[in-house]
Amino acid sequence: MTLTPAPEPVVPRPGPAAPPGADGPGPGPLLPRAVCEAALTALLLFLIVTAVRWLVGPDPGSAAARPAVLGCVVGTLLALLMLSPPGRRSGGHLNPAVTLALWRLRAFPGREVVPYAVAQLAGSVSGVWCAGLVWGPAAGRPPVRHASVRADPAWGDAAVLAAEAGVLVGSTLVLAVLLASPGGRRVLPYAVGLTTALVIGVLGPLSGGSANPARQFGPALLAGDTGRLWVYVLGPAVGAVLGAWCAGRTGLRRPSSR
């Protein structure tokens, strides 16, 4: 009797690594995932404005405590949103610079970067606008100003740009390390939340501690505080690209699967 050799197991081609907050690459059509990104970003900004409204608004003298407390609040919110069902579906980026970094790390398709970024920025504006409807004029008056961040007067544009870029360089390297293993992906939302809390707590009183174009986009537009908006948009984007380049130079970036 002739034995027929068993067929070799089919090994699927490796796909892109899972983005933050997801167990796998964002499945399904692009539009529902982009809508999730917009809704999550809107909710995040609504809650940030709310937190600033009640942390600083009633007592301007409490502004000194704002960075540390706000950092803990925003870091916790970010981790929870990333772990939510919509966050798992879309990947829970909530930050155009993170989307850009994941693309450069070959963990996210390049054709979806612009739709995700547009959704996040639109969500930022709508979330801040909704907060203004709920909290009324107090949300737009100083010291709240729709939660628009401002750097210390001693910090010039170049210093703020370097700080914003530097944060994203470090964050992108952390992403690269954690995405390299399933265990790292599981703790990634918590790592992002902790990093965000530290950035706001440490850099908030200095550079503003945004590190997220969507974090500043809506607040700056509605507060009419657009003078340095380009810095808070360009800095994280440059940092994401530089961070991915550093990851590639150190062997952390995934090899191309195409």
C-alpha positions as CSV (number, residue, x, y, z in Angstrom):
1,M,0.0,0.0,0.0
2,T,1.3,3.4,-1.0
3,L,1.1,6.1,1.6
4,T,0.2,9.5,0.3
5,P,2.2,12.2,2.0
6,A,0.1,14.7,4.0
7,P,-0.2,18.1,2.5
8,E,2.0,20.7,4.0
9,P,0.1,23.2,6.2
10,V,-0.8,26.4,4.6
11,V,1.0,29.3,6.2
12,P,-0.8,32.6,5.7
13,R,1.2,35.5,4.4
14,P,2.0,37.9,7.2
15,G,-0.1,41.0,7.2
16,P,0.3,44.4,8.9
17,A,0.8,44.4,12.6
18,A,-2.2,45.2,14.8
19,P,-2.6,48.9,15.4
20,P,-3.1,50.1,19.0
21,G,-6.2,48.9,20.8
22,A,-6.9,46.1,18.3
23,D,-6.3,42.4,18.3
24,G,-5.6,42.5,14.6
25,P,-5.5,44.8,11.7
26,G,-8.7,46.9,11.5
27,P,-11.1,44.4,9.8
28,G,-13.9,45.4,7.5
29,P,-14.6,48.4,5.3
30,L,-12.7,51.6,5.8
31,L,-15.7,53.9,6.3
32,P,-17.1,52.3,9.5
33,R,-13.6,52.3,11.0
34,A,-13.0,56.0,10.1
35,V,-16.4,56.8,11.7
36,C,-15.3,55.0,14.8
37,E,-12.1,57.1,14.8
38,A,-14.1,60.3,14.4
39,A,-16.6,59.4,17.1
40,L,-13.9,58.3,19.6
41,T,-11.8,61.5,19.0
42,A,-15.0,63.6,19.4
43,L,-15.7,61.9,22.7
44,L,-12.1,62.3,23.9
45,L,-12.1,66.1,23.1
46,F,-15.5,66.6,24.6
47,L,-14.3,65.0,27.9
48,I,-11.0,66.9,27.8
49,V,-12.9,70.2,27.5
50,T,-15.2,69.1,30.3
51,A,-12.3,68.2,32.5
52,V,-10.6,71.5,31.9
53,R,-13.9,73.3,32.4
54,W,-14.4,71.9,35.9
55,L,-10.7,71.7,36.9
56,V,-9.7,75.2,35.9
57,G,-12.9,77.1,35.1
58,P,-14.4,77.5,38.6
59,D,-11.1,78.7,40.1
60,P,-8.4,80.1,37.9
61,G,-6.0,79.8,40.8
62,S,-6.1,76.0,40.4
63,A,-4.4,76.2,37.1
64,A,-1.1,75.1,38.7
65,A,-2.6,71.7,39.5
66,R,-4.1,71.3,36.0
67,P,-1.2,69.5,34.2
68,A,-0.8,66.6,36.6
69,V,-4.5,66.0,37.2
70,L,-5.5,66.5,33.6
71,G,-2.7,64.2,32.5
72,C,-4.1,61.4,34.7
73,V,-7.6,62.0,33.4
74,V,-6.7,62.1,29.7
75,G,-4.3,59.1,30.0
76,T,-7.1,57.0,31.6
77,L,-9.7,58.2,29.1
78,L,-7.4,57.4,26.2
79,A,-6.7,53.8,27.4
80,L,-10.4,53.2,28.0
81,L,-11.3,54.4,24.5
82,M,-8.6,52.3,22.9
83,L,-10.0,49.2,24.8
84,S,-13.6,49.9,23.9
85,P,-15.3,48.0,21.1
86,P,-15.2,50.9,18.6
87,G,-11.5,51.4,19.6
88,R,-10.7,47.8,18.9
89,R,-12.5,48.0,15.6
90,S,-10.7,51.0,14.3
91,G,-7.4,50.5,16.1
92,G,-8.0,53.4,18.5
93,H,-5.4,55.7,17.0
94,L,-7.2,59.0,18.0
95,N,-4.1,60.8,16.8
96,P,-3.1,61.6,13.2
97,A,0.6,61.3,14.2
98,V,0.1,57.8,15.5
99,T,-1.7,56.8,12.3
100,L,1.3,58.2,10.4
101,A,3.8,56.4,12.6
102,L,2.0,53.1,12.2
103,W,2.1,53.5,8.4
104,R,5.8,54.2,8.5
105,L,6.3,51.2,10.8
106,R,4.5,49.1,8.1
107,A,1.7,48.3,10.5
108,F,-1.1,50.3,8.8
109,P,-2.0,50.7,5.1
110,G,-0.8,54.0,3.6
111,R,-4.0,54.4,1.6
112,E,-6.0,54.8,4.9
113,V,-3.8,57.4,6.5
114,V,-5.5,60.4,5.0
115,P,-9.1,59.2,5.7
116,Y,-8.2,58.4,9.3
117,A,-6.5,61.8,9.8
118,V,-9.5,63.6,8.3
119,A,-11.8,61.7,10.6
120,Q,-9.7,62.4,13.7
121,L,-9.5,66.1,12.9
122,A,-13.3,66.3,12.2
123,G,-14.0,64.5,15.4
124,S,-11.8,67.0,17.3
125,V,-13.8,69.9,16.0
126,S,-17.2,68.3,16.6
127,G,-16.2,67.2,20.1
128,V,-15.1,70.7,21.2
129,W,-18.2,72.2,19.5
130,C,-20.5,69.8,21.5
131,A,-18.7,70.7,24.7
132,G,-19.3,74.4,24.0
133,L,-23.0,73.6,23.5
134,V,-23.2,71.7,26.8
135,W,-21.1,74.1,29.0
136,G,-22.0,77.4,27.3
137,P,-19.9,80.5,27.3
138,A,-17.7,79.2,30.2
139,A,-16.1,76.7,27.8
140,G,-14.9,79.5,25.6
141,R,-13.8,82.1,28.1
142,P,-10.4,82.2,29.8
143,P,-8.9,80.3,31.4
144,V,-10.7,77.3,29.7
145,R,-10.6,78.6,26.0
146,H,-12.0,75.3,24.7
147,A,-9.1,73.5,26.3
148,S,-6.6,75.0,23.8
149,V,-3.0,74.4,25.0
150,R,-0.5,77.2,25.1
151,A,3.2,77.0,25.7
152,D,5.1,79.0,28.3
153,P,6.0,82.4,26.8
154,A,9.7,81.6,27.2
155,W,9.3,78.8,24.7
156,G,9.7,79.8,21.1
157,D,8.3,78.0,18.1
158,A,11.5,76.0,17.5
159,A,11.5,74.8,21.1
160,V,7.8,73.7,21.0
161,L,8.4,72.1,17.6
162,A,11.3,70.1,19.0
163,A,9.4,69.0,22.1
164,E,6.4,67.9,20.1
165,A,8.6,66.0,17.6
166,G,10.7,64.5,20.4
167,V,7.7,63.0,22.2
168,L,6.5,61.4,19.0
169,V,10.0,60.0,18.2
170,G,10.0,58.3,21.6
171,S,6.3,57.2,21.3
172,T,6.9,55.7,17.9
173,L,9.9,53.7,19.2
174,V,7.7,52.4,22.0
175,L,5.0,51.4,19.5
176,A,7.6,49.6,17.4
177,V,8.8,47.6,20.4
178,L,5.3,46.7,21.7
179,L,3.9,45.8,18.3
180,A,6.7,43.3,17.9
181,S,5.1,40.8,20.3
182,P,1.6,39.7,21.1
183,G,2.2,40.4,24.8
184,G,3.3,43.9,23.9
185,R,0.2,44.6,21.9
186,R,-2.0,43.6,24.9
187,V,-0.4,46.2,27.2
188,L,-0.1,48.9,24.5
189,P,-3.3,50.8,25.5
190,Y,-2.0,51.1,29.0
191,A,1.4,52.1,27.8
192,V,-0.1,54.8,25.6
193,G,-2.3,56.1,28.5
194,L,0.7,56.2,30.9
195,T,2.9,58.0,28.3
196,T,0.2,60.5,27.6
197,A,-0.3,61.2,31.3
198,L,3.5,61.8,31.8
199,V,3.7,64.0,28.7
200,I,0.9,66.3,29.8
201,G,2.1,66.4,33.4
202,V,5.7,67.2,32.5
203,L,5.5,69.2,29.3
204,G,2.0,70.7,29.8
205,P,3.3,73.8,31.7
206,L,6.3,74.2,29.2
207,S,5.5,73.3,25.6
208,G,1.7,72.6,26.1
209,G,2.1,68.9,26.0
210,S,-0.2,68.2,23.1
211,A,1.7,65.6,21.1
212,N,-1.5,65.0,19.1
213,P,-2.6,67.3,16.2
214,A,-6.2,66.3,16.9
215,R,-5.8,67.3,20.5
216,Q,-5.1,70.9,19.5
217,F,-6.9,71.2,16.2
218,G,-10.5,71.6,17.4
219,P,-9.7,73.6,20.5
220,A,-7.4,76.1,18.7
221,L,-9.9,76.6,15.9
222,L,-12.9,77.3,18.2
223,A,-10.8,79.4,20.6
224,G,-9.3,81.4,17.7
225,D,-5.9,80.4,19.0
226,T,-4.4,79.4,15.7
227,G,-1.1,81.3,15.8
228,R,0.9,78.2,16.7
229,L,-1.4,75.6,15.4
230,W,1.0,74.7,12.7
231,V,3.6,73.8,15.3
232,Y,1.3,71.4,17.1
233,V,0.4,69.8,13.7
234,L,3.9,69.7,12.1
235,G,5.9,68.7,15.2
236,P,4.1,65.4,16.0
237,A,4.1,64.5,12.2
238,V,7.8,65.1,11.9
239,G,8.4,63.1,15.1
240,A,6.4,60.2,13.8
241,V,8.4,60.0,10.6
242,L,11.7,60.4,12.4
243,G,10.7,57.8,15.0
244,A,9.8,55.2,12.4
245,W,13.1,55.9,10.6
246,C,15.0,55.3,13.9
247,A,13.1,52.1,14.3
248,G,14.1,51.0,10.9
249,R,17.8,51.8,11.6
250,T,17.7,49.9,14.8
251,G,15.9,46.9,13.3
252,L,12.6,47.5,15.2
253,R,10.5,48.2,12.1
254,R,8.7,45.2,10.5
255,P,10.1,44.1,7.2
256,S,7.8,44.8,4.3
257,S,5.3,42.0,3.6
258,R,4.6,43.1,0.1
